[in-house]
């Protein structure tokens, strides 16, 4: 165990966590249980999905969930509130890396998440500000290399007969005046629109977790797991700062913090610090409503994404370049970093009161009154894909992982958690259960050992030579 990579105890406060709901601190009892069937490490999206589906498939299981800080206060409680299937973006990379059949599985699964989450929310009456709309990807610079790249991905995806026709019909390529109208950006010559949604991610996941607790989940906030050790053969003893629990199976839903407990992922899932902001208009104004969610796309790490809330607040995240500015080593505060306790000055200069005016013609006369920023830790993987499956190939029996969602978890995690729950209940490897998540996500020894393409990409982009 590497304590250096455990969650910090003084994180910045996100928009989604700025409230007094006592569930933030929930503990199902004064002590953690002595013994359970399954321990889930992490109370975010991955842990929530895994617990929900375990209970759906076998209501008799005794399950404990340990969270290092407040409930759902990691990446899920700090993201941009965006449920956005990529589809065309990254498609060519997927096709080259895993083939057209598995690339189609990724596209179809992300699209399926929209409707699956919508149904879960409606069936369980979860109040989480879920709003089904369309995403609009905006390309303000027609000469940017990203334009050519994403166009190529779009047309390649359309040619794949295994991608659902429904998604192909729903995605639209707009150019010229049509792109300007949809994007509300004067400089845009091209835009894509496609189905997406926005939500209050903390309320979504805790709405589900509360139901899991009602059905018997033993949930414990501020209970960091410090080690997981083999116990009597195929069982595990999970040690926390509040005692230990023996279990038959353990699930690592640890995302950017995975390397703190699993040394095999030291260069496989890297913690990466990101920044998100909330921009609140001054009171007494008629706030222009944005009909879509948005992404501003470039070939540089200056991409933005944003959602427009019904109360007028805009949540904006991205612009990774604003994080790489204040040290001689441009990576020490971003790459391989779990410190979400601060926001650097450059980020405040990017996410400022003029941000919306500069991007949208409809916001020219609207004043931003309040700007708040926070940081969060994402789990970026060596091959840009999540890790979902059993850890037997690494020598760990009855241990599983759902982690490494590369800053794009909202349209990927739910069915990944379902897959792991199925593995546990059916006592089968992920390759033998009924299909529930893309095969490209399955954990293999070869994938874990693969060179870190993401790290290489950043080093090349910033012309950075790591210290020896």
Secondary structure as GFF3:
##gff-version 3
##sequence-region A 1 468
A	DSSP	three_ten_helix	3	5	.	.	.	ID=ss1
A	DSSP	three_ten_helix	15	17	.	.	.	ID=ss2
A	DSSP	three_ten_helix	22	25	.	.	.	ID=ss3
A	DSSP	beta_strand	35	41	.	.	.	ID=ss4
A	DSSP	alpha_helix	45	57	.	.	.	ID=ss5
A	DSSP	beta_strand	63	66	.	.	.	ID=ss6
A	DSSP	three_ten_helix	75	77	.	.	.	ID=ss7
A	DSSP	beta_strand	82	84	.	.	.	ID=ss8
A	DSSP	alpha_helix	91	98	.	.	.	ID=ss9
A	DSSP	alpha_helix	100	123	.	.	.	ID=ss10
A	DSSP	beta_strand	131	139	.	.	.	ID=ss11
A	DSSP	alpha_helix	145	159	.	.	.	ID=ss12
A	DSSP	alpha_helix	165	170	.	.	.	ID=ss13
A	DSSP	beta_strand	172	175	.	.	.	ID=ss14
A	DSSP	alpha_helix	176	183	.	.	.	ID=ss15
A	DSSP	beta_strand	190	198	.	.	.	ID=ss16
A	DSSP	alpha_helix	201	214	.	.	.	ID=ss17
A	DSSP	beta_strand	218	220	.	.	.	ID=ss18
A	DSSP	beta_strand	225	231	.	.	.	ID=ss19
A	DSSP	beta_strand	235	240	.	.	.	ID=ss20
A	DSSP	beta_strand	243	252	.	.	.	ID=ss21
A	DSSP	three_ten_helix	255	260	.	.	.	ID=ss22
A	DSSP	three_ten_helix	263	265	.	.	.	ID=ss23
A	DSSP	beta_strand	269	281	.	.	.	ID=ss24
A	DSSP	beta_strand	293	296	.	.	.	ID=ss25
A	DSSP	beta_strand	304	308	.	.	.	ID=ss26
A	DSSP	beta_strand	314	318	.	.	.	ID=ss27
A	DSSP	three_ten_helix	320	323	.	.	.	ID=ss28
A	DSSP	alpha_helix	345	350	.	.	.	ID=ss29
A	DSSP	alpha_helix	355	359	.	.	.	ID=ss30
A	DSSP	three_ten_helix	361	363	.	.	.	ID=ss31
A	DSSP	beta_strand	368	381	.	.	.	ID=ss32
A	DSSP	beta_strand	387	390	.	.	.	ID=ss33
A	DSSP	three_ten_helix	392	394	.	.	.	ID=ss34
A	DSSP	beta_strand	399	403	.	.	.	ID=ss35
A	DSSP	alpha_helix	413	426	.	.	.	ID=ss36
A	DSSP	three_ten_helix	430	432	.	.	.	ID=ss37
A	DSSP	three_ten_helix	439	441	.	.	.	ID=ss38
A	DSSP	alpha_helix	445	449	.	.	.	ID=ss39
A	DSSP	alpha_helix	453	461	.	.	.	ID=ss40
###
